[in-house]
Amino acid sequence: MFRLTGLLILLLAIQGCETSMQDTRNFVAKVKQSKGISIEPLPEPLTYQHFEYSAGFNRSPFEAPQQELTLDVISKGRDCLQPDVNRRKSLLEANALDNLVMRGTLGTSEELWALIQTNGGEVYKVKKGNYIGLFHGKIMQVSEQQIEITEIVPDGSGCWVERQNSLSLHSDS
């Protein structure tokens, strides 16, 4: 009985595969009869054009520039206003004037010191002759109400020009 049942199951499986194979054959025949879409041919590849690098007369980017070619040397050779780049900078020269506030003054009429506060809250005292701000600003005059500053700003052509600026007393009232 077990053999007969196994044989019956095997015959049913083969019959199911045959039906499935006929469906597959019908599908393949239908696809072969239909017309496919036409695909445009690929464009012709561009021809290679040789390019010869001709900047051999220029300085190699892997070598240090020669002394006479640097912008510092060129601008120093000009007969125009230049800042003293060898001067030791003060702490207040790391701040833009917009970020500094005059809070008051100390001293006598002969030597008046101004109190300057940074955005970080630090307070510094400065006097005539000190430097302040990003553009080599030299303090020309300290009064009880304001500080007169002469800055040296670049003019775009390698020279520098003087510009007058000031910081006025600021109170929290």
Phi and psi in degrees as GROMACS dihedral restraints (atoms count N, CA, C in turn):
[ dihedral_restraints ]
;  ai    aj    ak    al  type     phi  dphi    fc
    3     4     5     6     1   -63.2    20    10
    4     5     6     7     1   -39.3    20    10
    6     7     8     9     1   -66.4    20    10
    7     8     9    10     1   -38.2    20    10
    9    10    11    12     1   -68.2    20    10
   10    11    12    13     1   -39.3    20    10
   12    13    14    15     1   -66.9    20    10
   13    14    15    16     1   -43.1    20    10
   15    16    17    18     1   -62.9    20    10
   16    17    18    19     1   -40.9    20    10
   18    19    20    21     1   -66.1    20    10
   19    20    21    22     1   -39.8    20    10
   21    22    23    24     1   -63.3    20    10
   22    23    24    25     1   -42.1    20    10
   24    25    26    27     1   -64.7    20    10
   25    26    27    28     1   -40.8    20    10
   27    28    29    30     1   -63.9    20    10
   28    29    30    31     1   -41.3    20    10
   30    31    32    33     1   -65.8    20    10
   31    32    33    34     1   -38.5    20    10
   33    34    35    36     1   -67.1    20    10
   34    35    36    37     1   -38.1    20    10
   36    37    38    39     1   -65.7    20    10
   37    38    39    40     1   -41.4    20    10
   39    40    41    42     1   -66.1    20    10
   40    41    42    43     1   -40.9    20    10
   42    43    44    45     1   -61.5    20    10
   43    44    45    46     1   -41.2    20    10
   45    46    47    48     1   -65.2    20    10
   46    47    48    49     1   -38.4    20    10
   48    49    50    51     1   -67.1    20    10
   49    50    51    52     1   -37.9    20    10
   51    52    53    54     1   -64.5    20    10
   52    53    54    55     1   -40.1    20    10
   54    55    56    57     1   -65.1    20    10
   55    56    57    58     1   -41.8    20    10
   57    58    59    60     1   -64.8    20    10
   58    59    60    61     1   -38.8    20    10
   60    61    62    63     1   -66.7    20    10
   61    62    63    64     1   -35.7    20    10
   63    64    65    66     1   -67.3    20    10
   64    65    66    67     1   -38.6    20    10
   66    67    68    69     1   -62.8    20    10
   67    68    69    70     1   -39.9    20    10
   69    70    71    72     1   -66.1    20    10
   70    71    72    73     1   -42.4    20    10
   72    73    74    75     1   -63.0    20    10
   73    74    75    76     1   -41.3    20    10
   75    76    77    78     1   -62.5    20    10
   76    77    78    79     1   -40.8    20    10
   78    79    80    81     1   -64.8    20    10
   79    80    81    82     1   -44.9    20    10
   81    82    83    84     1   -62.8    20    10
   82    83    84    85     1   -41.8    20    10
   84    85    86    87     1   -64.3    20    10
   85    86    87    88     1   -39.5    20    10
   87    88    89    90     1   -65.0    20    10
   88    89    90    91     1   -41.6    20    10
   90    91    92    93     1   -65.9    20    10
   91    92    93    94     1   -40.2    20    10
   93    94    95    96     1   -65.2    20    10
   94    95    96    97     1   -33.0    20    10
   96    97    98    99     1   -74.9    20    10
   97    98    99   100     1   -29.4    20    10
   99   100   101   102     1   -74.7    20    10
  100   101   102   103     1   150.4    20    10
  102   103   104   105     1   -89.0    20    10
  103   104   105   106     1   134.4    20    10
  105   106   107   108     1   -83.5    20    10
  106   107   108   109     1   169.0    20    10
  108   109   110   111     1   -79.9    20    10
  109   110   111   112     1   151.1    20    10
  111   112   113   114     1   -88.1    20    10
  112   113   114   115     1   138.0    20    10
  114   115   116   117     1  -106.1    20    10
  115   116   117   118     1   130.0    20    10
  117   118   119   120     1   -65.5    20    10
  118   119   120   121     1   144.8    20    10
  120   121   122   123     1   -69.4    20    10
  121   122   123   124     1   153.2    20    10
  123   124   125   126     1   -66.7    20    10
  124   125   126   127     1   146.0    20    10
  126   127   128   129     1   -68.7    20    10
  127   128   129   130     1   155.1    20    10
  129   130   131   132     1   -66.9    20    10
  130   131   132   133     1   138.5    20    10
  132   133   134   135     1   -68.7    20    10
  133   134   135   136     1   149.3    20    10
  135   136   137   138     1   -69.3    20    10
  136   137   138   139     1   146.5    20    10
  138   139   140   141     1   -78.9    20    10
  139   140   141   142     1   145.9    20    10
  141   142   143   144     1   -74.4    20    10
  142   143   144   145     1   130.2    20    10
  144   145   146   147     1  -114.5    20    10
  145   146   147   148     1   122.8    20    10
  147   148   149   150     1   -72.8    20    10
  148   149   150   151     1   134.6    20    10
  150   151   152   153     1  -118.0    20    10
  151   152   153   154     1   126.3    20    10
  153   154   155   156     1  -100.6    20    10
  154   155   156   157     1   120.4    20    10
  156   157   158   159     1   -71.3    20    10
  157   158   159   160     1   121.5    20    10
  159   160   161   162     1  -121.5    20    10
  160   161   162   163     1    32.5    20    10
  162   163   164   165     1  -102.1    20    10
  163   164   165   166     1    28.3    20    10
  165   166   167   168     1   -64.4    20    10
  166   167   168   169     1   -22.8    20    10
  168   169   170   171     1   -79.2    20    10
  169   170   171   172     1   -14.8    20    10
  171   172   173   174     1   -80.0    20    10
  172   173   174   175     1   164.1    20    10
  174   175   176   177     1   -68.7    20    10
  175   176   177   178     1   138.8    20    10
  177   178   179   180     1   -65.9    20    10
  178   179   180   181     1   138.3    20    10
  180   181   182   183     1   -70.0    20    10
  181   182   183   184     1    -8.1    20    10
  183   184   185   186     1   -98.4    20    10
  184   185   186   187     1     3.5    20    10
  186   187   188   189     1  -112.9    20    10
  187   188   189   190     1   148.8    20    10
  189   190   191   192     1   -69.6    20    10
  190   191   192   193     1   143.9    20    10
  192   193   194   195     1   -67.5    20    10
  193   194   195   196     1   152.4    20    10
  195   196   197   198     1   -73.1    20    10
  196   197   198   199     1   156.5    20    10
  198   199   200   201     1   -56.6    20    10
  199   200   201   202     1   -41.8    20    10
  201   202   203   204     1   -75.6    20    10
  202   203   204   205     1    -6.2    20    10
  204   205   206   207     1   -99.5    20    10
  205   206   207   208     1    -6.9    20    10
  207   208   209   210     1   -76.5    20    10
  208   209   210   211     1   152.4    20    10
  210   211   212   213     1   -66.2    20    10
  211   212   213   214     1   -34.4    20    10
  213   214   215   216     1   -60.6    20    10
  214   215   216   217     1   -44.1    20    10
  216   217   218   219     1   -67.4    20    10
  217   218   219   220     1   -40.7    20    10
  219   220   221   222     1   -64.5    20    10
  220   221   222   223     1   -45.6    20    10
  222   223   224   225     1   -71.5    20    10
  223   224   225   226     1   -30.4    20    10
  225   226   227   228     1   -70.9    20    10
  226   227   228   229     1   -27.0    20    10
  228   229   230   231     1   -74.2    20    10
  229   230   231   232     1   -15.9    20    10
  231   232   233   234     1   -75.5    20    10
  232   233   234   235     1   154.7    20    10
  234   235   236   237     1   -98.7    20    10
  235   236   237   238     1    72.3    20    10
  237   238   239   240     1  -148.8    20    10
  238   239   240   241     1   173.0    20    10
  240   241   242   243     1   -63.6    20    10
  241   242   243   244     1   132.0    20    10
  243   244   245   246     1  -135.4    20    10
  244   245   246   247     1   142.9    20    10
  246   247   248   249     1   -74.8    20    10
  247   248   249   250     1   158.1    20    10
  249   250   251   252     1   -83.9    20    10
  250   251   252   253     1    99.7    20    10
  252   253   254   255     1   -77.5    20    10
  253   254   255   256     1   -13.9    20    10
  255   256   257   258     1   -88.7    20    10
  256   257   258   259     1    -7.1    20    10
  258   259   260   261     1   -70.0    20    10
  259   260   261   262     1   141.1    20    10
  261   262   263   264     1   -73.0    20    10
  262   263   264   265     1   127.8    20    10
  264   265   266   267     1   -82.7    20    10
  265   266   267   268     1   147.1    20    10
  267   268   269   270     1   -88.0    20    10
  268   269   270   271     1   167.7    20    10
  270   271   272   273     1   -63.8    20    10
  271   272   273   274     1   -32.2    20    10
  273   274   275   276     1   -75.6    20    10
  274   275   276   277     1    -9.0    20    10
  276   277   278   279     1   -80.7    20    10
  277   278   279   280     1    -3.0    20    10
  279   280   281   282     1   -89.6    20    10
  280   281   282   283     1    -1.4    20    10
  282   283   284   285     1  -117.8    20    10
  283   284   285   286     1   140.9    20    10
  285   286   287   288     1   -71.7    20    10
  286   287   288   289     1   152.8    20    10
  288   289   290   291     1   -61.0    20    10
  289   290   291   292     1   -28.7    20    10
  291   292   293   294     1   -64.6    20    10
  292   293   294   295     1   -23.2    20    10
  294   295   296   297     1   -95.8    20    10
  295   296   297   298     1     6.2    20    10
  297   298   299   300     1  -114.9    20    10
  298   299   300   301     1   145.2    20    10
  300   301   302   303     1  -131.2    20    10
  301   302   303   304     1   131.6    20    10
  303   304   305   306     1   -81.8    20    10
  304   305   306   307     1   123.2    20    10
  306   307   308   309     1  -105.3    20    10
  307   308   309   310     1   -17.2    20    10
  309   310   311   312     1   167.1    20    10
  310   311   312   313     1  -171.0    20    10
  312   313   314   315     1  -135.2    20    10
  313   314   315   316     1   160.4    20    10
  315   316   317   318     1  -137.4    20    10
  316   317   318   319     1   154.9    20    10
  318   319   320   321     1   110.5    20    10
  319   320   321   322     1  -164.3    20    10
  321   322   323   324     1  -109.2    20    10
  322   323   324   325     1   176.8    20    10
  324   325   326   327     1   -67.0    20    10
  325   326   327   328     1   -26.0    20    10
  327   328   329   330     1   -74.4    20    10
  328   329   330   331     1   -39.8    20    10
  330   331   332   333     1  -136.4    20    10
  331   332   333   334     1   103.8    20    10
  333   334   335   336     1  -106.5    20    10
  334   335   336   337     1   128.2    20    10
  336   337   338   339     1  -103.0    20    10
  337   338   339   340     1   143.6    20    10
  339   340   341   342     1  -105.9    20    10
  340   341   342   343     1   145.9    20    10
  342   343   344   345     1  -100.3    20    10
  343   344   345   346     1   121.8    20    10
  345   346   347   348     1  -115.7    20    10
  346   347   348   349     1   131.5    20    10
  348   349   350   351     1  -112.0    20    10
  349   350   351   352     1   135.6    20    10
  351   352   353   354     1   -90.8    20    10
  352   353   354   355     1   172.6    20    10
  354   355   356   357     1   -61.4    20    10
  355   356   357   358     1   -29.1    20    10
  357   358   359   360     1   -76.6    20    10
  358   359   360   361     1    -6.1    20    10
  360   361   362   363     1    96.5    20    10
  361   362   363   364     1    -6.8    20    10
  363   364   365   366     1   -72.3    20    10
  364   365   366   367     1   144.9    20    10
  366   367   368   369     1  -117.0    20    10
  367   368   369   370     1   131.8    20    10
  369   370   371   372     1  -124.2    20    10
  370   371   372   373     1   152.3    20    10
  372   373   374   375     1  -108.9    20    10
  373   374   375   376     1   136.7    20    10
  375   376   377   378     1  -132.6    20    10
  376   377   378   379     1   159.0    20    10
  378   379   380   381     1  -138.5    20    10
  379   380   381   382     1   179.2    20    10
  381   382   383   384     1   -58.1    20    10
  382   383   384   385     1   131.0    20    10
  384   385   386   387     1   100.4    20    10
  385   386   387   388     1   -17.1    20    10
  387   388   389   390     1   -75.9    20    10
  388   389   390   391     1   162.5    20    10
  390   391   392   393     1  -108.6    20    10
  391   392   393   394     1   148.2    20    10
  393   394   395   396     1  -154.1    20    10
  394   395   396   397     1   145.9    20    10
  396   397   398   399     1    87.2    20    10
  397   398   399   400     1   172.9    20    10
  399   400   401   402     1   -79.5    20    10
  400   401   402   403     1   -20.2    20    10
  402   403   404   405     1  -108.9    20    10
  403   404   405   406     1    49.7    20    10
  405   406   407   408     1    52.1    20    10
  406   407   408   409     1    42.1    20    10
  408   409   410   411     1   -72.7    20    10
  409   410   411   412     1   118.6    20    10
  411   412   413   414     1  -101.1    20    10
  412   413   414   415     1   131.4    20    10
  414   415   416   417     1   -76.0    20    10
  415   416   417   418     1   119.1    20    10
  417   418   419   420     1   -96.1    20    10
  418   419   420   421     1   -31.1    20    10
  420   421   422   423     1  -154.0    20    10
  421   422   423   424     1   137.0    20    10
  423   424   425   426     1  -118.2    20    10
  424   425   426   427     1   122.4    20    10
  426   427   428   429     1  -121.9    20    10
  427   428   429   430     1   177.3    20    10
  429   430   431   432     1   -70.4    20    10
  430   431   432   433     1   -19.3    20    10
  432   433   434   435     1  -106.5    20    10
  433   434   435   436     1   -24.4    20    10
  435   436   437   438     1  -161.4    20    10
  436   437   438   439     1   168.8    20    10
  438   439   440   441     1  -116.3    20    10
  439   440   441   442     1   127.5    20    10
  441   442   443   444     1   -92.7    20    10
  442   443   444   445     1   129.0    20    10
  444   445   446   447     1  -127.4    20    10
  445   446   447   448     1   138.2    20    10
  447   448   449   450     1  -111.5    20    10
  448   449   450   451     1   115.7    20    10
  450   451   452   453     1   -99.8    20    10
  451   452   453   454     1   157.1    20    10
  453   454   455   456     1  -118.1    20    10
  454   455   456   457     1   113.0    20    10
  456   457   458   459     1  -115.2    20    10
  457   458   459   460     1   148.9    20    10
  459   460   461   462     1   -69.6    20    10
  460   461   462   463     1   144.4    20    10
  462   463   464   465     1   -99.0    20    10
  463   464   465   466     1    -0.2    20    10
  465   466   467   468     1    93.8    20    10
  466   467   468   469     1    -9.6    20    10
  468   469   470   471     1  -115.8    20    10
  469   470   471   472     1    15.5    20    10
  471   472   473   474     1    99.1    20    10
  472   473   474   475     1    -9.5    20    10
  474   475   476   477     1  -106.0    20    10
  475   476   477   478     1   176.3    20    10
  477   478   479   480     1  -129.6    20    10
  478   479   480   481     1   152.3    20    10
  480   481   482   483     1  -128.4    20    10
  481   482   483   484     1   153.1    20    10
  483   484   485   486     1   -84.2    20    10
  484   485   486   487     1   144.9    20    10
  486   487   488   489     1  -138.3    20    10
  487   488   489   490     1   133.4    20    10
  489   490   491   492     1   -87.4    20    10
  490   491   492   493     1   139.1    20    10
  492   493   494   495     1  -147.4    20    10
  493   494   495   496     1   171.1    20    10
  495   496   497   498     1  -156.0    20    10
  496   497   498   499     1   158.7    20    10
  498   499   500   501     1  -120.7    20    10
  499   500   501   502     1   126.8    20    10
  501   502   503   504     1   -99.2    20    10
  502   503   504   505     1   155.8    20    10
  504   505   506   507     1   -60.5    20    10
  505   506   507   508     1   133.5    20    10
  507   508   509   510     1  -122.5    20    10
  508   509   510   511     1   126.5    20    10
  510   511   512   513     1  -117.6    20    10
  511   512   513   514     1   155.8    20    10
  513   514   515   516     1   -90.0    20    10
  514   515   516   517     1    19.9    20    10
